[in-house]
Amino acid sequence: MAILVSNKGHAFLEFLRVEEEQIDSYTNDAPLTHALVVVTYQNKKLVIFNKWRQNWELPGGMIDRGETPREAAIRELEEETNQIHETMSFSGLMKFRLKPDDRLEYGALYSCDLDHVRSFVENEEASSIHFWDESEDIGDVDEIDRELLHYG
């Protein structure tokens, strides 16, 4: 049974609180494809507005060939938000069943607290960022990413 199924049919199946060094022993049944980051600043969570999906979501993205999940999380955070944080904490592994082909994938979830905020620079993926208190109405927030805020 899924933790959550989004309105697009994507299923957040499981969250595994494991040690980062143990990732490989938990991802035998599906590939580890991406890394996401839960960023906190002054008790608010950082979300980006994705230009293509037209919704708010967590920063993160695909793990490039030869890159570790941690390296991907650090790179994606900077690319999408212009925020730099080198000492993220590993929170665990997320397991998903994604549409349209019901493929299984894992993602690595990291978290960090920012001491200061750098100016946002619009980029090819994100048109803006927002520090969200989770109660403010900011429009469409990806349902799974909203749930992941509580795991980071």
C-alpha positions as CSV (number, residue, x, y, z in Angstrom):
1,M,0.0,0.0,0.0
2,A,1.3,3.4,-1.0
3,I,2.0,6.2,1.5
4,L,0.5,8.6,-1.0
5,V,-0.7,8.6,-4.7
6,S,-0.6,11.9,-6.5
7,N,-3.3,13.3,-8.8
8,K,-1.0,12.3,-11.7
9,G,-1.0,8.7,-10.5
10,H,2.6,8.6,-9.2
11,A,2.8,6.5,-6.0
12,F,5.2,7.3,-3.1
13,L,5.5,3.7,-1.9
14,E,8.0,3.7,0.9
15,F,10.6,5.7,2.9
16,L,13.6,3.8,4.1
17,R,15.7,5.4,6.9
18,V,19.0,3.8,6.1
19,E,22.6,4.9,6.3
20,E,23.9,6.6,3.2
21,E,26.7,4.0,2.9
22,Q,24.0,1.3,2.7
23,I,22.1,2.7,-0.3
24,D,23.4,0.1,-2.8
25,S,22.1,-2.8,-0.6
26,Y,18.5,-1.3,-0.7
27,T,18.2,-0.5,-4.4
28,N,18.4,-3.9,-6.0
29,D,14.9,-4.0,-7.3
30,A,14.9,-0.6,-9.1
31,P,17.4,2.1,-10.1
32,L,18.4,5.1,-7.9
33,T,17.7,7.9,-10.3
34,H,17.5,11.2,-8.5
35,A,18.1,13.2,-5.3
36,L,15.9,15.8,-3.6
37,V,16.6,18.3,-0.9
38,V,14.5,19.6,2.0
39,V,15.9,23.0,2.8
40,T,14.9,24.9,5.9
41,Y,15.5,28.6,6.5
42,Q,13.9,30.4,9.5
43,N,11.5,27.5,10.0
44,K,10.2,27.6,6.4
45,K,10.8,25.1,3.6
46,L,12.4,26.0,0.3
47,V,10.3,25.2,-2.8
48,I,10.9,26.0,-6.5
49,F,8.3,26.8,-9.1
50,N,9.0,24.4,-11.9
51,K,8.5,26.1,-15.3
52,W,7.6,22.9,-17.1
53,R,5.3,21.2,-14.6
54,Q,3.8,24.6,-13.5
55,N,3.8,23.7,-9.8
56,W,5.9,24.1,-6.6
57,E,8.2,21.3,-5.7
58,L,11.4,20.4,-3.8
59,P,14.7,21.3,-5.4
60,G,16.6,18.3,-6.8
61,G,16.9,16.2,-10.0
62,M,18.5,13.4,-11.8
63,I,21.8,11.8,-10.8
64,D,24.4,12.2,-13.6
65,R,26.6,9.4,-14.7
66,G,29.6,9.1,-12.3
67,E,27.9,11.3,-9.7
68,T,27.0,10.3,-6.2
69,P,23.5,11.1,-4.9
70,R,25.0,13.6,-2.5
71,E,26.9,15.4,-5.3
72,A,23.6,15.5,-7.4
73,A,21.7,17.0,-4.5
74,I,24.4,19.7,-4.0
75,R,24.6,20.4,-7.7
76,E,20.8,20.6,-8.3
77,L,20.3,22.8,-5.2
78,E,22.7,25.3,-6.6
79,E,21.5,25.0,-10.3
80,E,17.8,25.4,-9.4
81,T,17.9,27.9,-6.5
82,N,21.4,29.5,-6.4
83,Q,21.8,28.3,-2.8
84,I,25.0,26.6,-1.8
85,H,25.2,24.0,1.1
86,E,28.0,21.4,1.1
87,T,27.1,19.7,4.4
88,M,23.7,18.2,3.8
89,S,22.3,15.4,6.0
90,F,21.1,12.2,4.3
91,S,17.5,11.5,5.4
92,G,16.8,8.2,3.6
93,L,15.6,6.6,0.4
94,M,12.3,7.2,-1.3
95,K,10.7,4.5,-3.4
96,F,8.2,5.4,-6.1
97,R,6.0,3.8,-8.8
98,L,5.8,6.3,-11.6
99,K,3.3,6.8,-14.4
100,P,2.7,6.3,-17.3
101,D,4.6,3.0,-17.3
102,D,4.4,2.0,-13.6
103,R,8.2,1.9,-13.4
104,L,9.9,1.6,-10.0
105,E,12.5,4.1,-9.0
106,Y,14.4,5.2,-5.9
107,G,15.4,8.7,-4.9
108,A,17.8,9.9,-2.2
109,L,16.5,12.5,0.2
110,Y,18.8,15.1,1.8
111,S,18.1,17.9,4.2
112,C,19.9,21.1,5.3
113,D,19.4,24.4,7.1
114,L,20.5,27.6,5.5
115,D,22.2,30.3,7.6
116,H,21.7,32.9,4.8
117,V,19.9,33.1,1.5
118,R,21.6,34.0,-1.8
119,S,19.8,35.9,-4.5
120,F,17.7,33.7,-6.8
121,V,18.7,33.6,-10.4
122,E,15.9,32.4,-12.8
123,N,17.1,29.3,-14.8
124,E,15.8,26.8,-17.3
125,E,13.9,24.8,-14.7
126,A,12.8,27.3,-12.0
127,S,11.1,30.6,-12.5
128,S,11.1,31.4,-8.7
129,I,11.8,30.1,-5.2
130,H,9.7,30.5,-2.1
131,F,10.3,29.9,1.6
132,W,7.0,28.2,2.6
133,D,5.5,27.8,6.0
134,E,3.2,25.0,4.7
135,S,0.1,26.8,5.6
136,E,0.3,29.8,3.2
137,D,-1.7,29.3,-0.1
138,I,1.0,29.5,-2.7
139,G,-0.9,27.6,-5.4
140,D,-0.3,24.1,-6.7
141,V,2.3,22.2,-4.6
142,D,3.3,18.7,-5.8
143,E,1.5,16.3,-3.4
144,I,4.4,13.9,-3.0
145,D,6.9,16.7,-2.4
146,R,4.6,18.2,0.2
147,E,4.6,14.9,2.0
148,L,8.4,14.6,1.7
149,L,8.8,17.8,3.7
150,H,8.1,15.7,6.8
151,Y,10.8,13.2,6.0
152,G,13.7,15.5,5.5
